[in-house]
């Protein structure tokens, strides 16, 4: 009996590693079959296999997220999106402590079809045949995305790969600003409640309206989002966004220029002088909104060429305002830091932005310098702008009907010109019309008749 027990014990020791090895390799074989079926267009079989990888097989924690995304693609190809929500939440419940899976699940929420139908009190995502009430889950999916990313954020504290965490922070930041972008920046003042999901909304969802100007606080000052001490201590989505961008660059220094460029671009879109483009007639060189005298000695508040690098003139929600930019929120300063950075990844983009900024401010000498920095990256575009600034250039402005009894005038806008030669020709209208009539009488009109096809 002792020999038999010893033999069984040895057999179990041998069997245990073999069983463990079989579990570890099982997901690899299933994934190969799923990939093969997916490539062959057999979406139904591929979905069943990916579903098995997500819910049944002992899977690799770093790959189960990709398996979920592939299963989602299969359901989209099968036009069976109505099955996605239940399946996805089952996967989330099974892998609730896997931050990579939660990140992939959040992607499937943020980049999904948000419209569907309410049938019998249940939401059916995607198209639906038969009766039902048309609704959308735009805000609901957005909040669910943030919930999953927030849960994943707490799990990344134990992740040894800082580059992976930095990439996760960037994606989380994109999720926050997804429906609060440049045109809807006022939404960043809210702090999205992550403890509950909003209800489904009727119709296709809200449509973005025309930009009304950058948001302001109760004192009429521009809203600037500061970096909070922690993500949890943020008092607005804007502060959450700033914390994620800042810490992504801190974890991965190679992302520092990128995150700085993203923030500087946001500030430029909010507070740059190009926001005044709809008021162009008020900002001609030498003119102010209150005084059209081009010989005025004191610069007016609306003369963009008098702006320093520490101030701007922008369109706010309360109207046009000239104000100083705090150093932390000065997009010109941030773009210049990127240009001087040893990281060459975003030098071209930053130089191009600075060149456009100084063109908008009519400080063309400084614009030239940055177009030259940008020139090695895009020679044709840079040269076109340089020629407009440096070379002789001129154009006739559109002329309407001239009032009778006055000397006709034309407007010619030029740059770098010292001498202009013009030749004026008098057109005798009556002889011109008579010649045109005589010519039309000489034209022979030939009617071309296409032969009928015989049946």
C-alpha positions in Angstrom: 0.0 0.0 0.0 2.9 2.4 0.7 4.3 1.7 -2.7 0.9 2.4 -4.3 0.5 5.6 -2.4 3.9 6.8 -3.3 3.3 6.0 -6.9 0.0 7.9 -6.9 1.7 10.9 -5.2 4.4 11.0 -7.8 1.8 10.7 -10.6 -0.1 13.7 -9.2 3.1 15.7 -9.0 3.8 14.9 -12.6 0.1 15.6 -13.6 -0.2 18.9 -11.8 2.5 20.8 -13.9 1.1 19.2 -17.1 -2.4 20.4 -16.3 -1.1 23.9 -15.5 0.8 23.9 -18.7 -2.3 22.8 -20.6 -4.3 25.7 -19.1 -1.5 28.2 -20.1 -1.4 27.0 -23.7 -5.1 26.5 -24.1 -5.8 30.2 -24.6 -3.0 30.4 -27.3 -4.6 27.6 -29.3 -8.1 29.1 -29.0 -6.8 32.5 -30.0 -5.2 31.0 -33.1 -8.5 29.4 -34.1 -10.3 32.7 -33.4 -7.9 34.8 -35.5 -8.1 32.3 -38.3 -11.9 32.4 -38.3 -11.9 36.2 -38.1 -9.5 36.5 -41.1 -11.7 34.1 -43.1 -14.7 36.2 -42.4 -16.4 33.6 -40.3 -17.6 36.1 -37.7 -20.0 33.8 -35.8 -17.3 31.2 -35.0 -14.8 33.8 -34.2 -17.1 35.5 -31.8 -17.8 32.2 -30.0 -14.1 31.6 -29.6 -13.3 35.1 -28.4 -16.2 34.9 -26.0 -14.7 31.7 -24.7 -11.4 33.4 -24.2 -13.0 36.2 -22.2 -15.3 34.2 -20.0 -14.2 30.5 -19.9 -10.5 30.0 -20.6 -7.7 30.8 -18.2 -6.4 33.7 -20.2 -3.3 36.0 -20.3 -4.2 39.1 -18.3 -2.4 41.3 -20.9 -4.3 39.8 -23.9 -7.9 39.4 -22.6 -8.6 43.1 -23.4 -7.7 42.6 -27.0 -9.9 39.5 -27.1 -12.8 41.6 -25.9 -12.2 44.2 -28.6 -12.1 41.4 -31.3 -15.4 40.0 -30.0 -16.9 43.4 -30.2 -15.8 43.7 -33.9 -17.3 40.3 -34.6 -20.7 41.4 -33.2 -20.5 44.6 -35.3 -19.8 42.6 -38.4 -22.7 40.3 -37.6 -25.0 43.2 -36.9 -25.7 41.8 -33.4 -24.7 44.8 -31.3 -27.7 44.3 -29.1 -25.8 41.4 -27.6 -22.8 43.4 -26.7 -23.8 45.2 -23.5 -24.7 42.0 -21.5 -21.6 40.2 -22.7 -19.3 43.1 -22.0 -20.6 43.6 -18.5 -20.1 39.8 -17.8 -16.5 40.1 -18.9 -16.0 43.2 -16.7 -17.3 41.4 -13.7 -15.0 38.4 -14.3 -11.9 40.6 -14.8 -12.8 43.5 -12.5 -9.2 43.6 -11.1 -7.5 43.7 -14.5 -6.8 47.3 -15.4 -5.9 46.5 -19.0 -9.2 44.7 -19.6 -11.1 47.6 -18.0 -9.3 50.0 -20.3 -10.3 47.9 -23.4 -13.9 47.8 -22.1 -13.8 51.6 -21.8 -12.6 51.8 -25.4 -15.6 49.7 -26.6 -17.9 52.1 -24.7 -16.4 55.4 -25.9 -16.0 54.3 -29.6 -19.2 52.5 -30.0 -22.6 53.1 -31.6 -24.4 55.1 -28.9 -27.9 54.9 -30.5 -30.5 52.2 -30.2 -34.1 51.5 -29.1 -36.0 50.9 -25.9 -38.1 47.7 -26.3 -40.0 46.5 -23.3 -38.0 48.7 -21.0 -34.7 47.4 -22.2 -32.1 49.1 -24.3 -31.2 47.4 -27.6 -28.0 48.9 -29.1 -27.8 49.5 -32.8 -30.5 49.1 -35.5 -33.8 47.3 -34.6 -36.7 45.9 -36.6 -40.1 46.4 -35.2 -41.6 48.7 -32.6 -39.5 50.6 -30.1 -38.6 54.1 -28.9 -35.5 55.6 -30.5 -33.0 56.8 -27.8 -29.3 57.4 -27.4 -26.7 56.4 -24.7 -24.1 59.1 -25.5 -23.9 60.5 -22.0 -24.5 57.1 -20.3 -21.7 55.5 -22.3 -19.4 58.4 -21.6 -19.9 58.2 -17.9 -19.5 54.4 -18.0 -16.2 54.9 -19.8 -15.0 57.2 -17.1 -16.2 54.8 -14.4 -14.1 52.0 -15.9 -11.1 54.2 -16.4 -11.3 55.5 -12.9 -11.4 51.9 -11.5 -8.4 51.0 -13.7 -6.6 54.1 -12.4 -6.7 52.7 -8.9 -5.3 49.4 -10.1 -2.3 50.9 -12.0 -0.6 51.8 -8.7 0.9 48.3 -8.6 1.8 48.3 -12.3 5.6 48.1 -12.8 5.6 49.3 -16.4 5.5 53.1 -16.1 5.3 53.6 -19.9 2.1 51.5 -20.0 0.6 53.6 -17.2 1.6 56.8 -19.0 -0.2 55.6 -22.1 -3.2 54.8 -20.0 -3.2 58.3 -18.5 -3.2 59.8 -22.0 -6.1 57.7 -23.1 -8.0 58.6 -19.9 -7.4 62.3 -20.7 -8.8 61.8 -24.2 -11.9 60.1 -22.7 -12.5 63.1 -20.4 -12.3 65.7 -23.1 -14.2 63.6 -25.7 -17.4 65.5 -25.3 -15.8 68.6 -23.8 -13.4 69.5 -26.5 -12.5 72.9 -27.9 -16.0 73.8 -29.0 -17.6 72.6 -25.7 -14.9 73.6 -23.2 -17.4 75.0 -20.8 -18.3 71.4 -19.9 -14.9 70.9 -18.3 -16.1 73.1 -15.5 -18.4 70.2 -14.4 -17.2 67.3 -12.2 -18.8 64.3 -13.7 -20.5 62.1 -11.1 -18.9 58.7 -11.4 -21.2 57.0 -8.8 -24.2 56.7 -11.0 -25.1 56.3 -14.7 -27.4 58.8 -16.4 -30.5 57.6 -18.1 -30.9 57.0 -21.8 -32.0 60.2 -23.6 -34.5 60.5 -26.4 -33.4 61.3 -30.0 -30.0 61.3 -31.5 -28.4 63.4 -28.7 -27.3 67.0 -28.5 -25.6 68.6 -31.4 -22.6 70.9 -31.0 -23.6 74.5 -31.4 -21.5 77.4 -32.7 -18.6 78.4 -30.4 -19.8 81.2 -28.1 -16.4 82.1 -26.7 -14.2 80.7 -24.0 -15.9 80.2 -20.6 -15.5 82.7 -17.8 -16.0 82.5 -14.0 -18.5 84.6 -11.9 -16.1 87.6 -12.0 -15.9 87.5 -15.8 -12.3 86.1 -15.9 -11.2 83.3 -18.2 -11.5 79.8 -16.7 -8.1 78.2 -16.2 -7.8 74.6 -15.0 -5.0 74.1 -12.5 -3.4 70.8 -11.7 -4.8 69.3 -8.5 -2.7 67.4 -5.9 -4.4 64.1 -6.9 -7.0 62.8 -9.3 -9.4 62.3 -6.5 -9.1 65.8 -5.2 -10.0 67.4 -8.5 -13.0 69.8 -8.4 -13.8 69.7 -12.2 -13.2 67.5 -15.2 -10.8 70.1 -16.4 -8.6 69.5 -13.4 -8.9 65.8 -13.9 -7.7 66.2 -17.5 -4.8 68.4 -16.4 -3.7 65.9 -13.7 -3.7 63.0 -16.3 -1.7 65.0 -18.9 0.8 66.2 -16.4 1.5 62.8 -14.8 1.7 61.1 -18.1 4.6 63.3 -19.0 6.1 62.8 -15.6 6.0 59.0 -15.9 7.4 58.9 -19.4 9.7 61.8 -20.3 9.4 61.0 -24.0 5.8 62.1 -23.8 6.6 65.5 -22.1 6.6 67.5 -25.4 3.5 65.7 -26.6 1.5 66.5 -23.5 2.7 70.0 -23.5 1.7 70.4 -27.1 -1.8 69.0 -26.4 -2.3 71.5 -23.6 -0.8 74.5 -25.5 -3.1 73.7 -28.5 -6.1 73.7 -26.2 -5.1 77.1 -24.8 -4.5 78.4 -28.3 -8.0 77.3 -29.4 -9.5 79.0 -26.4 -7.6 82.2 -26.1 -5.8 82.9 -29.4 -6.5 86.0 -31.4 -7.9 83.8 -34.2 -11.0 83.5 -32.1 -11.8 87.0 -33.4 -12.0 86.0 -37.0 -15.7 86.7 -37.2 -14.9 90.3 -36.2 -12.3 90.8 -38.9 -13.6 94.2 -40.1 -12.7 95.7 -36.7 -9.1 94.6 -36.6 -7.6 96.0 -39.7 -4.0 97.3 -39.2 -3.9 100.6 -37.4 -7.6 100.6 -36.5 -9.3 100.1 -33.2 -12.9 99.2 -32.7 -13.6 102.6 -31.1 -11.6 104.8 -33.5 -10.9 104.4 -37.2 -8.2 107.0 -37.3 -5.1 105.2 -38.5 -2.9 108.0 -37.3 -3.9 107.6 -33.7 -0.8 107.8 -31.5 -2.0 105.7 -28.6 -2.6 102.0 -29.5 -6.2 100.9 -29.0 -7.1 97.8 -26.9 -8.1 95.9 -30.1 -4.9 96.4 -32.1 -3.5 92.9 -32.2 0.0 94.0 -33.4 0.5 95.7 -30.0 0.1 92.5 -28.0 3.1 91.2 -26.1 3.8 87.5 -25.7 2.3 87.6 -22.2 -1.1 88.9 -23.2 -3.8 88.1 -25.7 -7.0 89.3 -27.2 -9.7 86.7 -27.4 -13.4 86.0 -27.7 -14.8 85.1 -24.3 -18.4 84.1 -23.4 -18.9 87.7 -22.3 -17.4 89.3 -25.4 -14.0 90.4 -26.6 -11.4 90.9 -23.9 -7.7 91.8 -23.8 -6.1 90.2 -20.8 -2.8 88.8 -19.5 -2.0 85.1 -19.7 -0.7 83.5 -16.6 2.7 81.8 -17.2 1.3 78.4 -16.6 -1.4 79.0 -19.2 0.6 80.9 -21.8 0.4 78.9 -25.1 3.1 81.0 -26.7 5.5 80.2 -23.9 4.6 76.5 -24.0 5.1 76.3 -27.8 8.5 78.0 -27.5 9.6 75.5 -24.9 8.8 72.7 -27.3 10.8 74.3 -30.1 13.8 74.6 -27.8 13.3 71.0 -26.4 15.9 68.4 -27.2 13.0 66.1 -28.1 12.5 66.8 -31.8 9.2 65.0 -32.0 7.0 68.1 -32.0 9.4 70.9 -32.9 7.8 71.2 -36.4 4.2 71.3 -35.1 5.2 73.9 -32.4 7.1 76.0 -34.9 4.2 76.0 -37.3 1.8 77.1 -34.5 4.1 79.9 -33.5 4.4 81.1 -37.1 0.6 81.2 -37.4 0.2 82.9 -34.0 2.6 85.7 -35.0 0.9 86.1 -38.4 -2.4 86.4 -36.7 -0.9 89.1 -34.5 0.6 90.8 -37.6 4.1 90.5 -36.1 5.5 89.2 -39.4 9.2 89.5 -38.6 8.8 86.9 -35.8 6.6 84.8 -38.0 9.4 84.6 -40.5 11.8 83.1 -37.9 9.5 80.2 -37.1 8.5 79.5 -40.7 12.3 79.0 -41.3 12.4 76.6 -38.4 9.5 74.7 -39.9 10.9 74.9 -43.5 13.0 71.6 -43.3 9.8 69.7 -42.4 7.5 71.1 -45.1 9.4 73.2 -47.6 6.5 74.1 -49.9 4.1 75.3 -47.2 6.8 77.3 -45.3 8.1 78.9 -48.6 4.6 79.9 -49.5 4.2 81.8 -46.3 7.7 83.2 -46.5 7.1 84.6 -50.0 3.9 86.3 -48.8 5.8 88.0 -46.0 9.2 88.7 -47.5 8.6 89.0 -51.3 6.7 91.8 -53.1 3.0 90.9 -52.9 -0.2 92.6 -53.8 -3.8 92.0 -54.6 -6.8 94.1 -55.8 -9.7 94.1 -53.3 -13.2 93.3 -54.6 -14.9 96.3 -56.0 -18.7 96.7 -56.1 -20.9 98.9 -58.3 -19.4 102.4 -58.3 -21.8 105.3 -57.8 -22.4 107.6 -60.8 -21.0 111.1 -60.8 -17.9 110.2 -58.8 -14.4 109.3 -59.9 -14.1 105.5 -59.8 -11.7 104.1 -57.2 -10.0 100.7 -56.6 -8.3 99.3 -53.5 -4.9 97.6 -53.8 -3.5 95.8 -50.8 0.3 95.3 -50.9 3.3 94.3 -48.9 7.0 95.1 -49.4 6.2 97.3 -52.4 8.0 100.5 -53.2 6.6 101.2 -56.7 3.4 100.3 -58.5 2.7 100.8 -62.2 -0.9 100.9 -63.3 -2.3 101.2 -66.8 -6.0 102.3 -67.0 -8.0 101.6 -70.2 -11.3 103.2 -71.1 -14.0 100.8 -72.3 -16.5 102.1 -74.8 -19.6 100.1 -73.8 -21.9 100.9 -76.8 -19.3 99.8 -79.5 -18.5 96.7 -77.5 -22.1 95.7 -77.4 -22.6 96.4 -81.1 -19.5 94.2 -81.9 -20.9 91.4 -79.8 -24.3 91.5 -81.6 -22.6 91.5 -85.0 -20.5 88.5 -84.0 -23.4 86.5 -82.8 -25.2 87.0 -86.1 -22.3 85.3 -87.9 -22.5 82.1 -85.8 -24.1 79.2 -87.6 -26.2 77.0 -85.3 -26.0 73.3 -86.3 -28.6 70.9 -84.9 -27.1 67.5 -84.5 -29.8 64.8 -84.6 -28.8 61.5 -83.2 -30.0 58.6 -85.3 -32.5 56.3 -83.7 -31.3 52.9 -82.7 -33.0 50.1 -84.5 -34.7 47.7 -82.1 
